[in-house]
């Protein structure tokens, strides 16, 4: 009989491998047209859930919209999704969002998120670097329900504001994460 030396490690590696396969199939399947359509629908969903986001979109220099991020983890985890950069009402470029995490975590979920780039500096940063490591570069405020209630166009002072929406599934635990948004070709 074969005995596992470290069953937790084996389970974690298996989970990450299975999640990676699911994430890769999601990543490969999206065309530019599908991303454009899905991003528009995602924005409409966000605008209904958080009306202040629609008001912010009118003042934003650009928006990054990721309509579907898939996240899975068991100790080690990751997430992946693709999205668009919108200026005015037009999609001008495509990006992916990749996150790696480690910590006390278990589960799988999907969600969308949008980043409203409020300054020319924030837009230049993402265009010049062809990506963005969240936490580095322009100041980013993650907007939750409490923050959203206090936002107005006169209180917007930071470079970028991020909203998450359409969360499905269950992900529990505490983890250390790093998210990288990178330019992709479509």
Biotite code that builds the C-alpha atoms (Angstrom):
import biotite.structure as struc

atoms = struc.array([
    struc.Atom([0.000, 0.000, 0.000], chain_id="A", res_id=1, res_name="UNK", atom_name="CA", element="C"),
    struc.Atom([1.311, 3.434, -0.986], chain_id="A", res_id=2, res_name="UNK", atom_name="CA", element="C"),
    struc.Atom([1.294, 6.042, 1.759], chain_id="A", res_id=3, res_name="UNK", atom_name="CA", element="C"),
    struc.Atom([1.277, 9.744, 0.890], chain_id="A", res_id=4, res_name="UNK", atom_name="CA", element="C"),
    struc.Atom([4.116, 11.659, 2.514], chain_id="A", res_id=5, res_name="UNK", atom_name="CA", element="C"),
    struc.Atom([2.136, 14.889, 2.650], chain_id="A", res_id=6, res_name="UNK", atom_name="CA", element="C"),
    struc.Atom([-1.583, 14.446, 1.872], chain_id="A", res_id=7, res_name="UNK", atom_name="CA", element="C"),
    struc.Atom([-2.388, 18.166, 2.260], chain_id="A", res_id=8, res_name="UNK", atom_name="CA", element="C"),
    struc.Atom([0.264, 19.061, -0.314], chain_id="A", res_id=9, res_name="UNK", atom_name="CA", element="C"),
    struc.Atom([-1.050, 16.413, -2.706], chain_id="A", res_id=10, res_name="UNK", atom_name="CA", element="C"),
    struc.Atom([-4.614, 17.672, -2.354], chain_id="A", res_id=11, res_name="UNK", atom_name="CA", element="C"),
    struc.Atom([-3.475, 21.279, -2.878], chain_id="A", res_id=12, res_name="UNK", atom_name="CA", element="C"),
    struc.Atom([-1.463, 20.415, -5.973], chain_id="A", res_id=13, res_name="UNK", atom_name="CA", element="C"),
    struc.Atom([-4.350, 18.405, -7.414], chain_id="A", res_id=14, res_name="UNK", atom_name="CA", element="C"),
    struc.Atom([-6.788, 21.243, -6.768], chain_id="A", res_id=15, res_name="UNK", atom_name="CA", element="C"),
    struc.Atom([-4.493, 23.806, -8.372], chain_id="A", res_id=16, res_name="UNK", atom_name="CA", element="C"),
    struc.Atom([-3.960, 21.536, -11.390], chain_id="A", res_id=17, res_name="UNK", atom_name="CA", element="C"),
    struc.Atom([-7.694, 20.985, -11.878], chain_id="A", res_id=18, res_name="UNK", atom_name="CA", element="C"),
    struc.Atom([-8.443, 24.678, -11.372], chain_id="A", res_id=19, res_name="UNK", atom_name="CA", element="C"),
    struc.Atom([-5.709, 25.624, -13.830], chain_id="A", res_id=20, res_name="UNK", atom_name="CA", element="C"),
    struc.Atom([-7.225, 23.394, -16.500], chain_id="A", res_id=21, res_name="UNK", atom_name="CA", element="C"),
    struc.Atom([-10.606, 25.043, -15.969], chain_id="A", res_id=22, res_name="UNK", atom_name="CA", element="C"),
    struc.Atom([-9.066, 28.495, -16.054], chain_id="A", res_id=23, res_name="UNK", atom_name="CA", element="C"),
    struc.Atom([-7.125, 27.742, -19.215], chain_id="A", res_id=24, res_name="UNK", atom_name="CA", element="C"),
    struc.Atom([-10.220, 26.507, -21.049], chain_id="A", res_id=25, res_name="UNK", atom_name="CA", element="C"),
    struc.Atom([-12.019, 29.711, -20.037], chain_id="A", res_id=26, res_name="UNK", atom_name="CA", element="C"),
    struc.Atom([-9.081, 31.824, -21.203], chain_id="A", res_id=27, res_name="UNK", atom_name="CA", element="C"),
    struc.Atom([-8.703, 30.209, -24.594], chain_id="A", res_id=28, res_name="UNK", atom_name="CA", element="C"),
    struc.Atom([-12.393, 30.372, -25.527], chain_id="A", res_id=29, res_name="UNK", atom_name="CA", element="C"),
    struc.Atom([-13.076, 34.132, -25.401], chain_id="A", res_id=30, res_name="UNK", atom_name="CA", element="C"),
    struc.Atom([-13.039, 36.036, -28.686], chain_id="A", res_id=31, res_name="UNK", atom_name="CA", element="C"),
    struc.Atom([-12.779, 39.830, -28.896], chain_id="A", res_id=32, res_name="UNK", atom_name="CA", element="C"),
    struc.Atom([-16.464, 40.046, -29.796], chain_id="A", res_id=33, res_name="UNK", atom_name="CA", element="C"),
    struc.Atom([-17.456, 37.870, -26.825], chain_id="A", res_id=34, res_name="UNK", atom_name="CA", element="C"),
    struc.Atom([-15.328, 39.927, -24.447], chain_id="A", res_id=35, res_name="UNK", atom_name="CA", element="C"),
    struc.Atom([-16.845, 43.160, -25.776], chain_id="A", res_id=36, res_name="UNK", atom_name="CA", element="C"),
    struc.Atom([-20.394, 41.851, -25.325], chain_id="A", res_id=37, res_name="UNK", atom_name="CA", element="C"),
    struc.Atom([-19.752, 40.237, -21.918], chain_id="A", res_id=38, res_name="UNK", atom_name="CA", element="C"),
    struc.Atom([-18.046, 43.395, -20.632], chain_id="A", res_id=39, res_name="UNK", atom_name="CA", element="C"),
    struc.Atom([-20.984, 45.572, -21.691], chain_id="A", res_id=40, res_name="UNK", atom_name="CA", element="C"),
    struc.Atom([-23.433, 43.223, -19.962], chain_id="A", res_id=41, res_name="UNK", atom_name="CA", element="C"),
    struc.Atom([-21.219, 43.150, -16.858], chain_id="A", res_id=42, res_name="UNK", atom_name="CA", element="C"),
    struc.Atom([-21.203, 46.954, -16.696], chain_id="A", res_id=43, res_name="UNK", atom_name="CA", element="C"),
    struc.Atom([-25.006, 47.021, -16.882], chain_id="A", res_id=44, res_name="UNK", atom_name="CA", element="C"),
    struc.Atom([-25.136, 44.523, -13.988], chain_id="A", res_id=45, res_name="UNK", atom_name="CA", element="C"),
    struc.Atom([-22.730, 46.677, -11.961], chain_id="A", res_id=46, res_name="UNK", atom_name="CA", element="C"),
    struc.Atom([-24.682, 49.870, -12.711], chain_id="A", res_id=47, res_name="UNK", atom_name="CA", element="C"),
    struc.Atom([-27.874, 48.242, -11.373], chain_id="A", res_id=48, res_name="UNK", atom_name="CA", element="C"),
    struc.Atom([-26.172, 46.928, -8.229], chain_id="A", res_id=49, res_name="UNK", atom_name="CA", element="C"),
    struc.Atom([-24.145, 50.093, -7.504], chain_id="A", res_id=50, res_name="UNK", atom_name="CA", element="C"),
    struc.Atom([-25.752, 53.190, -9.071], chain_id="A", res_id=51, res_name="UNK", atom_name="CA", element="C"),
    struc.Atom([-22.763, 55.346, -8.088], chain_id="A", res_id=52, res_name="UNK", atom_name="CA", element="C"),
    struc.Atom([-20.663, 53.298, -10.535], chain_id="A", res_id=53, res_name="UNK", atom_name="CA", element="C"),
    struc.Atom([-22.726, 54.604, -13.473], chain_id="A", res_id=54, res_name="UNK", atom_name="CA", element="C"),
    struc.Atom([-22.141, 58.164, -12.306], chain_id="A", res_id=55, res_name="UNK", atom_name="CA", element="C"),
    struc.Atom([-18.411, 57.410, -11.949], chain_id="A", res_id=56, res_name="UNK", atom_name="CA", element="C"),
    struc.Atom([-18.275, 56.011, -15.481], chain_id="A", res_id=57, res_name="UNK", atom_name="CA", element="C"),
    struc.Atom([-19.247, 59.431, -16.839], chain_id="A", res_id=58, res_name="UNK", atom_name="CA", element="C"),
    struc.Atom([-16.197, 61.021, -15.165], chain_id="A", res_id=59, res_name="UNK", atom_name="CA", element="C"),
    struc.Atom([-13.726, 58.174, -15.677], chain_id="A", res_id=60, res_name="UNK", atom_name="CA", element="C"),
    struc.Atom([-10.935, 58.630, -18.216], chain_id="A", res_id=61, res_name="UNK", atom_name="CA", element="C"),
    struc.Atom([-11.143, 54.873, -18.935], chain_id="A", res_id=62, res_name="UNK", atom_name="CA", element="C"),
    struc.Atom([-12.487, 51.642, -17.438], chain_id="A", res_id=63, res_name="UNK", atom_name="CA", element="C"),
    struc.Atom([-11.026, 48.156, -17.160], chain_id="A", res_id=64, res_name="UNK", atom_name="CA", element="C"),
    struc.Atom([-13.851, 45.608, -17.112], chain_id="A", res_id=65, res_name="UNK", atom_name="CA", element="C"),
    struc.Atom([-13.322, 41.922, -16.306], chain_id="A", res_id=66, res_name="UNK", atom_name="CA", element="C"),
    struc.Atom([-16.738, 40.261, -16.689], chain_id="A", res_id=67, res_name="UNK", atom_name="CA", element="C"),
    struc.Atom([-15.750, 36.792, -15.444], chain_id="A", res_id=68, res_name="UNK", atom_name="CA", element="C"),
    struc.Atom([-12.888, 35.932, -13.116], chain_id="A", res_id=69, res_name="UNK", atom_name="CA", element="C"),
    struc.Atom([-12.678, 32.294, -12.002], chain_id="A", res_id=70, res_name="UNK", atom_name="CA", element="C"),
    struc.Atom([-10.939, 31.633, -8.681], chain_id="A", res_id=71, res_name="UNK", atom_name="CA", element="C"),
    struc.Atom([-10.143, 28.305, -6.980], chain_id="A", res_id=72, res_name="UNK", atom_name="CA", element="C"),
    struc.Atom([-7.923, 27.313, -4.115], chain_id="A", res_id=73, res_name="UNK", atom_name="CA", element="C"),
    struc.Atom([-7.014, 24.849, -1.429], chain_id="A", res_id=74, res_name="UNK", atom_name="CA", element="C"),
    struc.Atom([-4.064, 26.349, 0.473], chain_id="A", res_id=75, res_name="UNK", atom_name="CA", element="C"),
    struc.Atom([-2.586, 27.381, -2.916], chain_id="A", res_id=76, res_name="UNK", atom_name="CA", element="C"),
    struc.Atom([-4.946, 29.089, -5.314], chain_id="A", res_id=77, res_name="UNK", atom_name="CA", element="C"),
    struc.Atom([-5.276, 31.202, -8.367], chain_id="A", res_id=78, res_name="UNK", atom_name="CA", element="C"),
    struc.Atom([-7.657, 33.150, -10.516], chain_id="A", res_id=79, res_name="UNK", atom_name="CA", element="C"),
    struc.Atom([-7.846, 34.167, -14.142], chain_id="A", res_id=80, res_name="UNK", atom_name="CA", element="C"),
    struc.Atom([-10.068, 36.225, -16.386], chain_id="A", res_id=81, res_name="UNK", atom_name="CA", element="C"),
    struc.Atom([-9.957, 38.433, -19.446], chain_id="A", res_id=82, res_name="UNK", atom_name="CA", element="C"),
    struc.Atom([-11.400, 41.873, -19.969], chain_id="A", res_id=83, res_name="UNK", atom_name="CA", element="C"),
    struc.Atom([-11.390, 45.114, -21.887], chain_id="A", res_id=84, res_name="UNK", atom_name="CA", element="C"),
    struc.Atom([-10.133, 48.672, -21.603], chain_id="A", res_id=85, res_name="UNK", atom_name="CA", element="C"),
    struc.Atom([-12.905, 51.111, -22.490], chain_id="A", res_id=86, res_name="UNK", atom_name="CA", element="C"),
    struc.Atom([-12.369, 54.783, -23.329], chain_id="A", res_id=87, res_name="UNK", atom_name="CA", element="C"),
    struc.Atom([-15.529, 56.747, -23.906], chain_id="A", res_id=88, res_name="UNK", atom_name="CA", element="C"),
    struc.Atom([-17.936, 54.118, -25.171], chain_id="A", res_id=89, res_name="UNK", atom_name="CA", element="C"),
    struc.Atom([-15.337, 52.214, -27.205], chain_id="A", res_id=90, res_name="UNK", atom_name="CA", element="C"),
    struc.Atom([-13.254, 49.128, -26.392], chain_id="A", res_id=91, res_name="UNK", atom_name="CA", element="C"),
    struc.Atom([-9.656, 50.081, -27.181], chain_id="A", res_id=92, res_name="UNK", atom_name="CA", element="C"),
    struc.Atom([-7.643, 47.136, -25.811], chain_id="A", res_id=93, res_name="UNK", atom_name="CA", element="C"),
    struc.Atom([-7.707, 43.764, -24.059], chain_id="A", res_id=94, res_name="UNK", atom_name="CA", element="C"),
    struc.Atom([-6.174, 42.634, -20.761], chain_id="A", res_id=95, res_name="UNK", atom_name="CA", element="C"),
    struc.Atom([-6.050, 39.601, -18.501], chain_id="A", res_id=96, res_name="UNK", atom_name="CA", element="C"),
    struc.Atom([-6.126, 39.447, -14.728], chain_id="A", res_id=97, res_name="UNK", atom_name="CA", element="C"),
    struc.Atom([-4.044, 36.762, -13.006], chain_id="A", res_id=98, res_name="UNK", atom_name="CA", element="C"),
    struc.Atom([-3.858, 36.199, -9.267], chain_id="A", res_id=99, res_name="UNK", atom_name="CA", element="C"),
    struc.Atom([-1.821, 33.756, -7.237], chain_id="A", res_id=100, res_name="UNK", atom_name="CA", element="C"),
    struc.Atom([-2.525, 33.170, -3.574], chain_id="A", res_id=101, res_name="UNK", atom_name="CA", element="C"),
    struc.Atom([-1.304, 31.170, -0.640], chain_id="A", res_id=102, res_name="UNK", atom_name="CA", element="C"),
    struc.Atom([-2.872, 30.768, 2.769], chain_id="A", res_id=103, res_name="UNK", atom_name="CA", element="C"),
    struc.Atom([-5.743, 29.281, 4.690], chain_id="A", res_id=104, res_name="UNK", atom_name="CA", element="C"),
    struc.Atom([-8.291, 29.024, 1.849], chain_id="A", res_id=105, res_name="UNK", atom_name="CA", element="C"),
    struc.Atom([-10.641, 26.542, 0.252], chain_id="A", res_id=106, res_name="UNK", atom_name="CA", element="C"),
    struc.Atom([-13.301, 26.771, -2.442], chain_id="A", res_id=107, res_name="UNK", atom_name="CA", element="C"),
    struc.Atom([-14.092, 28.099, -5.871], chain_id="A", res_id=108, res_name="UNK", atom_name="CA", element="C"),
    struc.Atom([-15.959, 31.134, -7.097], chain_id="A", res_id=109, res_name="UNK", atom_name="CA", element="C"),
    struc.Atom([-16.489, 33.389, -10.046], chain_id="A", res_id=110, res_name="UNK", atom_name="CA", element="C"),
    struc.Atom([-16.997, 37.129, -10.062], chain_id="A", res_id=111, res_name="UNK", atom_name="CA", element="C"),
    struc.Atom([-16.479, 40.192, -12.192], chain_id="A", res_id=112, res_name="UNK", atom_name="CA", element="C"),
    struc.Atom([-14.738, 43.432, -11.453], chain_id="A", res_id=113, res_name="UNK", atom_name="CA", element="C"),
    struc.Atom([-14.361, 46.858, -12.979], chain_id="A", res_id=114, res_name="UNK", atom_name="CA", element="C"),
    struc.Atom([-11.665, 49.446, -12.358], chain_id="A", res_id=115, res_name="UNK", atom_name="CA", element="C"),
    struc.Atom([-12.604, 53.065, -13.052], chain_id="A", res_id=116, res_name="UNK", atom_name="CA", element="C"),
    struc.Atom([-9.465, 54.990, -14.037], chain_id="A", res_id=117, res_name="UNK", atom_name="CA", element="C"),
    struc.Atom([-10.199, 58.546, -12.939], chain_id="A", res_id=118, res_name="UNK", atom_name="CA", element="C"),
    struc.Atom([-6.973, 60.318, -13.918], chain_id="A", res_id=119, res_name="UNK", atom_name="CA", element="C"),
    struc.Atom([-4.870, 60.632, -17.047], chain_id="A", res_id=120, res_name="UNK", atom_name="CA", element="C"),
    struc.Atom([-1.943, 59.435, -14.915], chain_id="A", res_id=121, res_name="UNK", atom_name="CA", element="C"),
    struc.Atom([-3.703, 56.104, -14.216], chain_id="A", res_id=122, res_name="UNK", atom_name="CA", element="C"),
    struc.Atom([-4.556, 55.583, -17.896], chain_id="A", res_id=123, res_name="UNK", atom_name="CA", element="C"),
    struc.Atom([-1.001, 56.429, -19.000], chain_id="A", res_id=124, res_name="UNK", atom_name="CA", element="C"),
    struc.Atom([0.396, 54.028, -16.417], chain_id="A", res_id=125, res_name="UNK", atom_name="CA", element="C"),
    struc.Atom([-1.589, 51.052, -17.663], chain_id="A", res_id=126, res_name="UNK", atom_name="CA", element="C"),
    struc.Atom([-0.922, 51.891, -21.317], chain_id="A", res_id=127, res_name="UNK", atom_name="CA", element="C"),
    struc.Atom([2.794, 52.561, -20.873], chain_id="A", res_id=128, res_name="UNK", atom_name="CA", element="C"),
    struc.Atom([3.477, 49.483, -18.757], chain_id="A", res_id=129, res_name="UNK", atom_name="CA", element="C"),
    struc.Atom([1.086, 47.267, -20.757], chain_id="A", res_id=130, res_name="UNK", atom_name="CA", element="C"),
    struc.Atom([-0.126, 46.063, -17.392], chain_id="A", res_id=131, res_name="UNK", atom_name="CA", element="C"),
    struc.Atom([-0.553, 46.821, -13.748], chain_id="A", res_id=132, res_name="UNK", atom_name="CA", element="C"),
    struc.Atom([0.379, 45.013, -10.577], chain_id="A", res_id=133, res_name="UNK", atom_name="CA", element="C"),
    struc.Atom([-2.339, 46.045, -8.157], chain_id="A", res_id=134, res_name="UNK", atom_name="CA", element="C"),
    struc.Atom([-0.790, 47.785, -5.185], chain_id="A", res_id=135, res_name="UNK", atom_name="CA", element="C"),
    struc.Atom([1.958, 49.287, -7.351], chain_id="A", res_id=136, res_name="UNK", atom_name="CA", element="C"),
    struc.Atom([1.488, 52.450, -9.406], chain_id="A", res_id=137, res_name="UNK", atom_name="CA", element="C"),
    struc.Atom([-1.675, 54.562, -9.250], chain_id="A", res_id=138, res_name="UNK", atom_name="CA", element="C"),
    struc.Atom([-3.667, 54.698, -6.011], chain_id="A", res_id=139, res_name="UNK", atom_name="CA", element="C"),
    struc.Atom([-6.470, 52.130, -6.087], chain_id="A", res_id=140, res_name="UNK", atom_name="CA", element="C"),
    struc.Atom([-9.518, 52.155, -3.804], chain_id="A", res_id=141, res_name="UNK", atom_name="CA", element="C"),
    struc.Atom([-11.542, 48.943, -3.582], chain_id="A", res_id=142, res_name="UNK", atom_name="CA", element="C"),
    struc.Atom([-15.167, 49.999, -3.241], chain_id="A", res_id=143, res_name="UNK", atom_name="CA", element="C"),
    struc.Atom([-17.404, 47.956, -0.982], chain_id="A", res_id=144, res_name="UNK", atom_name="CA", element="C"),
    struc.Atom([-21.028, 48.627, -0.127], chain_id="A", res_id=145, res_name="UNK", atom_name="CA", element="C"),
    struc.Atom([-20.167, 51.029, 2.717], chain_id="A", res_id=146, res_name="UNK", atom_name="CA", element="C"),
    struc.Atom([-17.710, 53.050, 0.640], chain_id="A", res_id=147, res_name="UNK", atom_name="CA", element="C"),
    struc.Atom([-20.124, 53.216, -2.299], chain_id="A", res_id=148, res_name="UNK", atom_name="CA", element="C"),
    struc.Atom([-22.785, 54.903, -0.173], chain_id="A", res_id=149, res_name="UNK", atom_name="CA", element="C"),
    struc.Atom([-20.386, 57.767, 0.594], chain_id="A", res_id=150, res_name="UNK", atom_name="CA", element="C"),
    struc.Atom([-18.989, 58.297, -2.902], chain_id="A", res_id=151, res_name="UNK", atom_name="CA", element="C"),
    struc.Atom([-19.982, 61.173, -5.111], chain_id="A", res_id=152, res_name="UNK", atom_name="CA", element="C"),
    struc.Atom([-18.302, 62.904, -8.021], chain_id="A", res_id=153, res_name="UNK", atom_name="CA", element="C"),
    struc.Atom([-17.102, 65.621, -5.634], chain_id="A", res_id=154, res_name="UNK", atom_name="CA", element="C"),
    struc.Atom([-15.430, 63.148, -3.241], chain_id="A", res_id=155, res_name="UNK", atom_name="CA", element="C"),
    struc.Atom([-13.477, 61.227, -5.904], chain_id="A", res_id=156, res_name="UNK", atom_name="CA", element="C"),
    struc.Atom([-9.827, 62.064, -5.246], chain_id="A", res_id=157, res_name="UNK", atom_name="CA", element="C"),
    struc.Atom([-7.932, 58.832, -6.031], chain_id="A", res_id=158, res_name="UNK", atom_name="CA", element="C"),
    struc.Atom([-6.531, 57.530, -9.331], chain_id="A", res_id=159, res_name="UNK", atom_name="CA", element="C"),
    struc.Atom([-8.694, 54.408, -9.604], chain_id="A", res_id=160, res_name="UNK", atom_name="CA", element="C"),
    struc.Atom([-11.708, 52.744, -7.991], chain_id="A", res_id=161, res_name="UNK", atom_name="CA", element="C"),
    struc.Atom([-12.490, 49.016, -8.229], chain_id="A", res_id=162, res_name="UNK", atom_name="CA", element="C"),
    struc.Atom([-15.896, 47.343, -7.836], chain_id="A", res_id=163, res_name="UNK", atom_name="CA", element="C"),
    struc.Atom([-16.530, 43.593, -7.680], chain_id="A", res_id=164, res_name="UNK", atom_name="CA", element="C"),
    struc.Atom([-19.879, 42.158, -8.749], chain_id="A", res_id=165, res_name="UNK", atom_name="CA", element="C"),
    struc.Atom([-21.780, 38.987, -9.709], chain_id="A", res_id=166, res_name="UNK", atom_name="CA", element="C"),
    struc.Atom([-20.094, 36.791, -7.118], chain_id="A", res_id=167, res_name="UNK", atom_name="CA", element="C"),
    struc.Atom([-21.049, 33.106, -7.312], chain_id="A", res_id=168, res_name="UNK", atom_name="CA", element="C"),
    struc.Atom([-19.669, 30.137, -5.425], chain_id="A", res_id=169, res_name="UNK", atom_name="CA", element="C"),
    struc.Atom([-17.930, 29.997, -2.081], chain_id="A", res_id=170, res_name="UNK", atom_name="CA", element="C"),
    struc.Atom([-14.362, 30.829, -1.221], chain_id="A", res_id=171, res_name="UNK", atom_name="CA", element="C"),
    struc.Atom([-13.484, 30.804, 2.454], chain_id="A", res_id=172, res_name="UNK", atom_name="CA", element="C"),
    struc.Atom([-10.329, 31.659, 4.302], chain_id="A", res_id=173, res_name="UNK", atom_name="CA", element="C"),
    struc.Atom([-7.527, 34.131, 4.589], chain_id="A", res_id=174, res_name="UNK", atom_name="CA", element="C"),
    struc.Atom([-4.839, 34.374, 1.921], chain_id="A", res_id=175, res_name="UNK", atom_name="CA", element="C"),
    struc.Atom([-2.019, 36.521, 0.618], chain_id="A", res_id=176, res_name="UNK", atom_name="CA", element="C"),
    struc.Atom([-2.659, 37.558, -2.954], chain_id="A", res_id=177, res_name="UNK", atom_name="CA", element="C"),
    struc.Atom([-0.984, 39.366, -5.790], chain_id="A", res_id=178, res_name="UNK", atom_name="CA", element="C"),
    struc.Atom([-2.959, 40.440, -8.851], chain_id="A", res_id=179, res_name="UNK", atom_name="CA", element="C"),
    struc.Atom([-1.338, 41.336, -12.145], chain_id="A", res_id=180, res_name="UNK", atom_name="CA", element="C"),
    struc.Atom([-3.262, 42.893, -15.019], chain_id="A", res_id=181, res_name="UNK", atom_name="CA", element="C"),
    struc.Atom([-1.459, 42.437, -18.348], chain_id="A", res_id=182, res_name="UNK", atom_name="CA", element="C"),
    struc.Atom([-2.066, 43.458, -21.951], chain_id="A", res_id=183, res_name="UNK", atom_name="CA", element="C"),
    struc.Atom([-3.137, 40.671, -24.333], chain_id="A", res_id=184, res_name="UNK", atom_name="CA", element="C"),
    struc.Atom([-3.764, 40.583, -28.068], chain_id="A", res_id=185, res_name="UNK", atom_name="CA", element="C"),
    struc.Atom([-7.220, 39.830, -29.461], chain_id="A", res_id=186, res_name="UNK", atom_name="CA", element="C"),
])
